[in-house]
Amino acid sequence: MKQIPMLDLRLEYEYMQKDIDAAIQTCLDHQRWILGPEVKVLEEKVASYLGVKHCIGACSGTESLVLALRALAIKTKGQEFFDKEDEIITTSFTFTATGDAILRAGATPVFVDIDPSTCNIDAGLVEEYLGTGAKVVGIMPVHLYGQSCDMDRIMALAKKHNLFVVEDVAQAFGGGWNSKKLGAIGDAGSFSFFPSKNLGGFGDGGMVAVNDEALAELIRMLIKHGGRDKYNVDHVGYNARLDTLQAAIVGAKFTYIDEFNGKRKAIAAQYNEGLRGVKGISLTGTISGADHVIHQYTVRVLDGKRDELQKALKDKGVSTMVYYPYPLHKMKVFRSGRSRMHGSLRHAEEAAGNVLSLPVEPLQKREDTEYVIECIKGYCDP
Ligand SMILES: Cc1ncc(COP(=O)(O)O)c(C=O)c1O
């Protein structure tokens, strides 16, 4: 029986092997493992690609979010952490790291519901919450599945209410909003190089993109224990540097990012064509202005049949994943800890119960995508 994985990282490695092996060999030759030359080279390449002044490598996407928020707390409040009265609005339908980062930076996450079509934060509800007079300091939009949030509305709200914006771009490297790259629009953009991301390393890694010189300087201090001199520090810092070896590998893979994002879009176009109108599922909507880089191709399975369809596909050798089965506001860490909800969040709850992400391996063959489509049709529309 055919086996269609969500991703095939070995296949990707083989495709790029010469570049990756050469990059690793260079590290073996120079042996500069901590903040070696590959880190700076990658930071500069990504900054130029995104069109931002500064990129700072970090040890994960999660830490990148925390670093961005901590630097904003130091810069805007003149204190190490936010106060718990400081609220940061974000989506409940995201990976836990988004909300955790807000808690770890000392602030309180406020969860608002998603637009049920795109699964991204509903900017109208952000506006509604801001109208309640709460003490909001920032907004953290998450470009879920590779698709931009409505950044025009979010940036306009931020401007009106004097808020910062930290974009969580973990799932959307290379994606865009109108003429801009994601991560280059807000005060900071946070990226993940987790292996399964559009631009992934062979382990953990991340990056923060900023234009502001002072923020860049603070983040550079925070990744190295909080000081310019690591033996005499100014801030409560971390050991959160991007590893030289990961920077080398990500740097080699970076050459392929536009080609691979293009392949992802072609797979999505084939799914769209094959699945449109199939009974029992609906496709995720798109927002005009977004250059969607299809980190995940996610459908909604109607009538409570998601788990059944997932099992039927598994039996046919097709892997699928549920991103995410629990919205953040339902998790103990947020429920019993510090967090607020605006409204009912029913769309986030509904999505958690019916989303299903299909295989998007950029190198998967057209016939493999067709096989997935046929298996879905066989179950939904026998
Ligand atoms: C939306 C989102 N935010 C943050 C992260 C955290 O990134 P990392 O796993 O590199 O820490 C992820 C990755 O899983 C993510 O999908």
The ligand as an ORCA input file, in Angstrom:
! r2SCAN-3c Opt
* xyz 0 1
  C       2.388     29.300     15.729
  C       3.653     28.834     16.390
  N       4.248     29.631     17.290
  C       5.382     29.274     17.906
  C       5.979     28.064     17.653
  C       7.180     27.668     18.423
  O       8.320     27.386     17.647
  P       9.405     26.354     18.157
  O       8.829     24.984     18.089
  O      10.555     26.560     17.215
  O       9.769     26.732     19.540
  C       5.412     27.204     16.704
  C       6.048     25.931     16.359
  O       5.725     24.872     16.613
  C       4.203     27.601     16.070
  O       3.592     26.802     15.181
*
